[in-house]
Amino acid sequence: GINAEYGGWRIENMALVCVCGKPNTVNHALTCNRGGYVIRRHNEIRDIEAELLDEVCHSVEKEPKLLPLSGEHIRGNTAEEARLDVAAVGFWRPQERTFVDVRVFDPHCKSYTGMLPPKVYELHERAKKNEYNDRVLQVERASMTPLIFSTSGGEGKEAEKFHRQLTSLIAEKRGEKYAVVRNYIRKRLRFSLLRTVL
């Protein structure tokens, strides 16, 4: 079972100490990059987005390697092995390649104390765009959408816009009502996010 006392949650059979050497509290498990939960929840969201895109786009690819730089002067990530989470063709416009990159953050992290949730989402969206947007626009000649989620199940403005478009495309293809498809997408993502917390 779960002891849901705020700040002292314990999950039965969870190791007391994380692989990084720190006490393995729920808050720590949600933010430690070495403990596994961060990567697992990120990859699960990435996989859901790729699966949904595959239903309505073509050339869907997980973790596509970005084209190498050939003298371009760009801001952000210039690494030779740079990758984004998913690429698809035909999402925003026919024949246009779109990249998406997922980030999931813990809204209870101390660094967000005093910040309103919309500002935290904005902060992460801006960080993703600063890291990749210039390269995607100049080198890939494509578009990039940051998909920012919180562990409590919320999403940023860019993700909302993305999911409205995705809902429209899927609803049209399936011949279903927009509200039914939007609810389906929302539930899949939220369940995935909340499951990694519980």
The 8 nearest C-alpha neighbors of each residue, nearest first, counted from 0:
[[1, 11, 10, 2, 9, 3, 12, 197],
 [2, 0, 10, 3, 9, 11, 8, 197],
 [1, 3, 8, 9, 4, 0, 10, 7],
 [4, 2, 8, 1, 5, 7, 9, 6],
 [3, 5, 7, 8, 2, 6, 9, 1],
 [6, 4, 7, 3, 8, 2, 9, 25],
 [5, 7, 8, 4, 26, 25, 3, 24],
 [8, 6, 4, 5, 9, 24, 3, 2],
 [7, 9, 3, 2, 4, 25, 6, 5],
 [10, 8, 2, 1, 7, 11, 25, 24],
 [9, 11, 1, 13, 12, 0, 8, 2],
 [10, 12, 13, 0, 9, 1, 2, 14],
 [13, 11, 14, 10, 15, 9, 0, 1],
 [14, 12, 10, 11, 15, 9, 23, 16],
 [13, 15, 16, 12, 23, 17, 22, 11],
 [16, 14, 23, 22, 13, 17, 24, 12],
 [15, 17, 22, 23, 14, 21, 20, 18],
 [18, 16, 23, 19, 20, 21, 22, 34],
 [17, 19, 20, 34, 16, 33, 21, 23],
 [18, 20, 17, 21, 33, 34, 16, 31],
 [21, 19, 17, 18, 16, 22, 23, 15],
 [22, 20, 17, 16, 19, 23, 18, 27],
 [23, 21, 16, 24, 15, 17, 20, 27],
 [24, 22, 16, 17, 15, 27, 28, 21],
 [23, 25, 27, 26, 22, 28, 9, 8],
 [24, 26, 28, 27, 8, 29, 9, 23],
 [27, 25, 29, 24, 28, 30, 6, 108],
 [26, 28, 24, 30, 29, 25, 31, 23],
 [27, 29, 25, 26, 31, 30, 23, 36],
 [30, 28, 26, 27, 37, 36, 31, 25],
 [29, 31, 27, 28, 32, 37, 26, 105],
 [32, 30, 33, 34, 28, 27, 29, 37],
 [31, 33, 34, 37, 30, 35, 38, 36],
 [32, 34, 31, 35, 19, 18, 37, 17],
 [35, 33, 31, 32, 36, 18, 17, 28],
 [34, 36, 38, 37, 33, 39, 32, 31],
 [37, 35, 39, 38, 34, 40, 28, 29],
 [38, 36, 39, 40, 35, 32, 29, 41],
 [37, 39, 41, 35, 36, 40, 42, 32],
 [38, 40, 36, 42, 41, 37, 35, 43],
 [39, 41, 43, 42, 37, 38, 36, 195],
 [42, 40, 38, 44, 39, 43, 37, 45],
 [43, 41, 45, 39, 44, 40, 46, 38],
 [42, 44, 46, 40, 45, 41, 39, 47],
 [43, 45, 47, 41, 46, 42, 48, 40],
 [46, 44, 42, 48, 43, 47, 41, 49],
 [45, 47, 49, 43, 44, 48, 42, 50],
 [48, 46, 50, 44, 49, 45, 51, 43],
 [47, 49, 51, 45, 46, 50, 52, 44],
 [50, 48, 46, 52, 47, 51, 53, 45],
 [49, 51, 47, 53, 48, 52, 46, 54],
 [52, 50, 48, 53, 54, 49, 47, 55],
 [53, 51, 49, 54, 50, 55, 56, 48],
 [52, 54, 50, 56, 51, 55, 59, 49],
 [53, 55, 52, 51, 56, 50, 169, 57],
 [56, 54, 52, 53, 169, 168, 57, 172],
 [57, 55, 53, 89, 52, 88, 90, 87],
 [56, 58, 88, 59, 87, 53, 89, 55],
 [57, 59, 87, 88, 60, 56, 86, 53],
 [60, 58, 87, 57, 86, 53, 56, 49],
 [59, 61, 86, 85, 63, 58, 62, 87],
 [60, 62, 85, 63, 84, 86, 49, 59],
 [61, 63, 84, 83, 85, 82, 64, 60],
 [64, 62, 82, 61, 60, 83, 65, 85],
 [63, 65, 82, 81, 62, 80, 66, 83],
 [66, 64, 82, 81, 63, 67, 80, 139],
 [65, 67, 68, 64, 139, 138, 79, 81],
 [68, 66, 79, 65, 69, 80, 138, 78],
 [67, 69, 70, 71, 66, 138, 77, 79],
 [70, 68, 71, 67, 138, 66, 72, 77],
 [69, 71, 68, 72, 73, 67, 138, 77],
 [72, 70, 69, 73, 68, 138, 137, 134],
 [73, 71, 70, 74, 68, 134, 69, 77],
 [72, 74, 133, 71, 134, 75, 77, 137],
 [75, 73, 133, 76, 72, 129, 130, 134],
 [74, 76, 130, 129, 131, 77, 73, 133],
 [75, 77, 130, 78, 131, 74, 81, 134],
 [76, 78, 75, 79, 81, 68, 73, 134],
 [79, 77, 81, 80, 76, 67, 68, 82],
 [78, 80, 81, 67, 77, 68, 65, 66],
 [79, 81, 78, 82, 64, 65, 67, 77],
 [82, 80, 78, 79, 65, 64, 76, 83],
 [83, 81, 64, 65, 63, 62, 80, 84],
 [82, 84, 62, 100, 85, 63, 99, 98],
 [83, 85, 62, 100, 61, 99, 45, 101],
 [86, 84, 61, 99, 62, 60, 98, 83],
 [85, 87, 98, 60, 97, 59, 99, 63],
 [88, 86, 59, 97, 58, 96, 57, 56],
 [87, 89, 96, 57, 95, 94, 56, 58],
 [88, 90, 93, 94, 92, 56, 95, 91],
 [89, 91, 92, 88, 56, 97, 87, 93],
 [90, 92, 89, 93, 95, 97, 164, 96],
 [93, 91, 89, 95, 90, 94, 88, 96],
 [92, 94, 89, 95, 90, 91, 88, 96],
 [93, 95, 89, 88, 92, 96, 90, 91],
 [96, 94, 88, 89, 92, 93, 97, 141],
 [95, 97, 88, 141, 87, 94, 89, 142],
 [96, 98, 142, 87, 86, 143, 141, 88],
 [97, 99, 86, 143, 85, 142, 144, 87],
 [100, 98, 144, 85, 145, 143, 84, 86],
 [99, 101, 84, 145, 83, 146, 144, 85],
 [102, 100, 146, 147, 145, 45, 84, 99],
 [101, 103, 147, 148, 146, 104, 41, 100],
 [104, 102, 148, 149, 147, 150, 41, 101],
 [105, 103, 149, 150, 106, 148, 102, 30],
 [104, 106, 150, 107, 108, 149, 29, 30],
 [107, 105, 108, 104, 149, 111, 150, 151],
 [108, 106, 105, 109, 111, 112, 26, 110],
 [107, 109, 106, 110, 105, 111, 112, 26],
 [110, 108, 112, 111, 107, 106, 113, 105],
 [109, 111, 108, 112, 107, 113, 114, 106],
 [112, 110, 114, 109, 108, 113, 106, 119],
 [113, 111, 109, 114, 110, 108, 107, 115],
 [112, 114, 111, 115, 110, 109, 116, 119],
 [115, 113, 111, 112, 116, 118, 119, 117],
 [114, 116, 118, 117, 113, 119, 111, 112],
 [115, 117, 119, 118, 114, 120, 106, 111],
 [118, 116, 120, 119, 115, 121, 155, 156],
 [119, 117, 121, 116, 120, 115, 122, 114],
 [120, 118, 122, 116, 121, 117, 123, 115],
 [121, 119, 155, 117, 123, 122, 118, 124],
 [122, 120, 118, 124, 119, 123, 125, 117],
 [121, 123, 119, 125, 120, 124, 118, 126],
 [122, 124, 126, 120, 125, 121, 127, 119],
 [125, 123, 121, 127, 126, 122, 145, 120],
 [124, 126, 128, 122, 123, 127, 129, 121],
 [127, 125, 123, 129, 124, 128, 130, 122],
 [128, 126, 130, 124, 129, 125, 145, 131],
 [129, 127, 132, 125, 131, 130, 126, 124],
 [130, 128, 126, 127, 75, 131, 125, 132],
 [129, 131, 75, 127, 76, 128, 126, 132],
 [132, 130, 128, 134, 133, 129, 75, 76],
 [131, 133, 128, 135, 134, 136, 143, 129],
 [134, 132, 136, 135, 131, 73, 137, 74],
 [133, 135, 137, 138, 136, 132, 131, 73],
 [134, 136, 139, 132, 133, 138, 141, 137],
 [135, 137, 140, 133, 141, 134, 139, 138],
 [138, 136, 134, 140, 135, 133, 139, 73],
 [137, 139, 134, 140, 135, 136, 66, 68],
 [138, 140, 135, 141, 136, 137, 66, 134],
 [141, 139, 136, 137, 138, 135, 142, 96],
 [140, 142, 96, 139, 136, 135, 97, 95],
 [143, 141, 97, 98, 136, 135, 96, 144],
 [142, 144, 98, 99, 97, 132, 135, 145],
 [143, 145, 99, 146, 98, 157, 100, 142],
 [146, 144, 100, 99, 124, 147, 127, 101],
 [147, 145, 158, 101, 100, 144, 102, 157],
 [146, 148, 102, 155, 154, 101, 103, 145],
 [149, 147, 154, 103, 153, 102, 155, 104],
 [148, 150, 104, 151, 153, 103, 152, 105],
 [149, 151, 105, 152, 192, 104, 103, 193],
 [150, 152, 149, 153, 193, 192, 106, 105],
 [153, 151, 189, 150, 149, 192, 193, 148],
 [154, 152, 149, 148, 151, 155, 150, 189],
 [153, 155, 148, 147, 158, 149, 159, 152],
 [154, 156, 120, 158, 147, 157, 159, 148],
 [157, 155, 159, 158, 160, 154, 120, 121],
 [156, 158, 160, 159, 155, 161, 146, 145],
 [159, 157, 146, 161, 155, 156, 160, 154],
 [160, 158, 156, 162, 161, 157, 163, 155],
 [161, 159, 157, 163, 158, 162, 156, 164],
 [160, 162, 158, 164, 159, 163, 157, 165],
 [161, 163, 165, 159, 164, 160, 166, 158],
 [162, 164, 166, 160, 165, 161, 159, 167],
 [165, 163, 167, 161, 162, 166, 168, 160],
 [166, 164, 162, 168, 167, 163, 169, 161],
 [165, 167, 163, 169, 164, 181, 168, 162],
 [168, 166, 164, 170, 165, 169, 171, 163],
 [167, 169, 165, 171, 166, 170, 172, 164],
 [168, 170, 172, 166, 171, 167, 173, 165],
 [171, 169, 175, 167, 173, 177, 172, 168],
 [170, 172, 174, 168, 169, 173, 167, 175],
 [171, 173, 169, 170, 174, 168, 55, 175],
 [174, 172, 170, 175, 171, 169, 168, 176],
 [173, 175, 171, 170, 172, 176, 169, 177],
 [176, 174, 170, 173, 177, 171, 179, 180],
 [175, 177, 179, 178, 170, 180, 174, 171],
 [176, 178, 180, 170, 179, 181, 167, 166],
 [179, 177, 181, 176, 180, 182, 166, 183],
 [180, 178, 182, 176, 177, 181, 183, 175],
 [179, 181, 183, 177, 182, 178, 166, 170],
 [182, 180, 178, 184, 183, 166, 179, 185],
 [181, 183, 185, 179, 180, 184, 186, 178],
 [182, 184, 180, 186, 181, 185, 187, 179],
 [185, 183, 181, 187, 186, 182, 180, 188],
 [184, 186, 182, 188, 183, 187, 189, 181],
 [187, 185, 189, 183, 188, 184, 190, 182],
 [188, 186, 184, 190, 185, 189, 191, 183],
 [187, 189, 191, 185, 186, 190, 192, 184],
 [190, 188, 152, 192, 186, 191, 187, 193],
 [189, 191, 193, 187, 192, 188, 186, 194],
 [190, 192, 188, 194, 189, 193, 187, 195],
 [193, 191, 189, 190, 194, 150, 195, 152],
 [192, 194, 196, 190, 195, 191, 189, 151],
 [195, 193, 197, 191, 196, 192, 190, 189],
 [194, 196, 193, 197, 192, 40, 191, 36],
 [197, 195, 193, 194, 150, 192, 29, 25],
 [196, 194, 195, 193, 1, 10, 25, 192]]
